[in-house]
């Protein structure tokens, strides 16, 4: 919409402006020229159009500036939101209802603060990532990684949580590095110990794995890669195997030396030169720490000594063979196996004198026979141990029978209490004889089935010996049973006589009055009374007993008295305590 020129130029405000003065100046010029009103209106319209163009351009520029401010505010909001999301923080922005410039002035400090935080966070991320890359490089075995290029950082993920994860990864890698350094140092220390023990060049051995391991003192870092650790572990394993082989060889040589020394009665002063070798015979691999004790020159020197002694041994081979034969005989003798020693020695002498057999092979064969003899002796060990227990039990049984037949076993003589204790133990042991015999028979049968031969004990089959003993023991038990039955009948007869003719004191009952088993004192090992105890109580007991004997001697003996042998209480097979004479029983195998 156009504005009339007369209104524009007639405005008092416009007259005071420069444009108004120029318009007046133009009016004067037109008046002087004599321009027509048409021309004047045309020029004024043209001038008005030009003014509108100028206003339009100003408005458009203002609109563009407004749009730019809106865009700047939107960009600032977007950047703030992006930074808040990237940093994982909460930004408080107070929205105002003012002009665009007011809104921008409010958000601008917040944006600048977030940008500073972002820059700091990026620096932290780069620092941690650089350390992680460096550690990964070292763990991979590239100790000289180029650190000039900064690692890439994802600026869209700069949260504290993400940074904490990176720091945790860094700490884990640092711990892994520490562990690997400890492993490397442990392997190097172990290699050094093994090299010292075996006199092996340590630096040469280590440099074969990785040269930097021996140059770490000069500033070159050690390689801690898995490959280096595996190679170090392989070197340690190889050196340990070598150490074990050398130790085993020296132990074998030391054992051979000791055997040769014992066979040839080598003087102690000659043995002292190789004392450091023989002391390794019973040592384990971990116990060997002395410097150079497993060196090759030590092994070579020991081998030469063994060879020298073998040469000397060959001249005494016959004596050695006979010693081996004697050892075999002693082994069999110890386990009660019959060996024809004279025939065996005669055969060996004929073989040696004939010269048709290599004496070293003969000696080796004797060693094999010794091993077999020891194996056979070991297989008989369990049976022989039970055999010894049985023999001891039988001896105690025989002693107990003699002891119980002794009429003076309860006298208060010297050592009676010891015999009593022995008798109690003997009864317990005798009660176990049947089960011991059955167990021994079972073991012998198993042994014979396994070996396919009879178990001989001093030229007699052990099963026959056990069977004979079992039968004889049953016969003795039957005799005891009959004796007890006979005694019972005799006592019954005496009781009937006493009922008919009256009861009179029996001298035998006075002499053999019973006491509880726990109060009975035994005598010496043979069952005979010893010297009397000299205590006051014992003297009083002896005098009292003497008076009773005198009274019994003076007492008249009834006409119907029958003197019966004193029968001692039998031993129960199921208990160690003595039973009364009235109890009877028979051994059942």
Protein Blocks (a to p, Z undefined) as FASTA:
>chain_A
ZZdfklmmmpmklmmmmklmmmmmmmmmmmmnopafklmmmmmmmmmmmmmmmmmmmmmm
mmmmmmmmmmmmmmmmmmmmmmmmmnopacdddddfbdfklmmmmmmmmmmmmmmmmmmm
mmmmmmmmmmmmmmmmmmnopakbcfkbccdddfklccfklmmmmmmmmmmmmmmmmmmm
mmmmmmmmmmmmmmmmnopafklmmmmmomklmmmmnopacdfbfklmmmmmmmmmmmmm
mmmmmmmmmmmmmmmmmmmmmmnopafklmmmmmmmmmmmmpcfklpmbghklgfklmmm
mmmmmmmmmmmmmmmmmmmmmmmmmmmmmmmmmnopacdfklmmmmmmmmmmnopacfkl
mmmmmmmmmmmmmmmmmmmmmmmmmmmmmmmmmmmmmmmmmmmmpmklmpccehklmmmm
mmmmmmmmmmmmmmmmmmmmmmmmmmmmmnopacdeehiafklmmmmmmmmmmmmmmmmm
mmmmmmmmmmmmmmmmmmmnopaddfklmmmcccdfklpccddfnopacdddfbfklmmm
mmmmmmmmmmmmmpccdfkbccdddddddddfkbcbdcdfkbgcdddZZ
